[in-house]
């Protein structure tokens, strides 16, 4: 019954399949900063990059009357093709959840702690 879709619906997944998919798809901030700080830092960096690009464009447009025809056409072409945005700041991707948890477990073992918190709770509860 699980293998055949019923009336166009996909077959339901087992909890183990759901957890494996979650570990593969979910990500965690492993950069080392507070995850709440990222909420402000990422938009601030993007806004700074946009300000920098607008400033360069305005500087180029201000110099256009002083340029000869050939240099003006090169400057106009670079502005039209958005050359100033090439490169710039880009957010580094977060770590996949399974790698993050493995790294956490290794760090806990190195410190002499059990690899997961359940082990601590089990020893205290008994």
N, C-alpha and C positions, 0 to 999 in steps of 0.2 A: 504493500500500500504506500510506503514511503517513496518508492521509485517512480511512480506514475503521477504526473501533475493532475490535479482535479480541477476541471473547468477553467483552465488557463492560469491557475496559480502555480507558483514554483513549489517544489516539495519543501517542507519545513526542515530546518537544520537542527541537528542535535545540539545540546548545550556545549559539548566538546568542540564541535565544528564552529559554533559561534565564538567560543573563546579563542580558538586558533585564528579565525578571521580578525577578531579584535586585536590580537597581539600583532598581526601582520599589518593592519591598517592604521591603528592608533599610533600617535607619536607623543613624545615628551620633550620638553625643553631641557637639553643637557649641556647648554652653553656655560652654565655656572653662575648665572645671575638669577635673581629672584624672578619667578615667572610673572609676578604682578608688574614688575618694572618693564617687562617687554611690552605690555599693553600701551605704555606711554612712549617707550623708546622707539618702537618700530614706526608708528605714525610720525614721530618727531624726525627720525632720519629721512623718511620719505618726503616730508615737507621741506626739510633742509636741502635735499637733492633738487626738488622742484624749484625752490628759490634760487639755487645756484644756476640752474639752467636758464631760468627767466632773466637773471642778472646778466649772464653771458649774451643772451639774445638781444637784450636791450643795449648792451655795450656795442655789439656788432651793428645794430640798426642805427645807433648814434653816429658811428664812424662812416656809414655808407656814403653820405654826401662828399666826404673827403677822399674817397677811393676812386681809382680810375675804373673804366668800364669793365675791364677783364677781372680785376680783383673784386669788384662789386658783384659780378655774376657768380664768381666762386663762393663768395660769402652768402649770397642769396640761395644758391644751391645747397650749401651745407645747412642753412637754416630750414630750408624746405624739407630736407631729408632727415632732419632731427639728429644731426651728427653729435650735438652736445650731449645727448642722452646715452650715447654708447658707453658701456662700462658703468660707472657710477656705483651706487650702493645697492646691494642685493642681500636680502635676509638669507642667512644660512639655514638649511632645512633642519628641523628637529630630528632627534634620534627615534627610530622605531621603538615601540613599547617593549618588545621582547629583548632587544639589545640593552635598553635602559634597565630593565629588571635584572638581567644577567650581570650587568656592571654593578648594580646595587648589591646583589648577593655576593659577588667577589669582594667588594669593599667591606661588607659586613664580616665575611670570613677572615679577611686580613686583620680586622680589628678584634677578632676573637669572639664575635657574636654569631648566633645561628643565622643561616642564610635567609630565613624568612621570619616574620614576626609571630606567626602561629607557634613556632617552637618556643618562643619566649613565654607566650601566654599559657601554653600547655604545662611548662615547668612551674610557673607561678600558681596555676589553678589546682595542681595536684597536691 
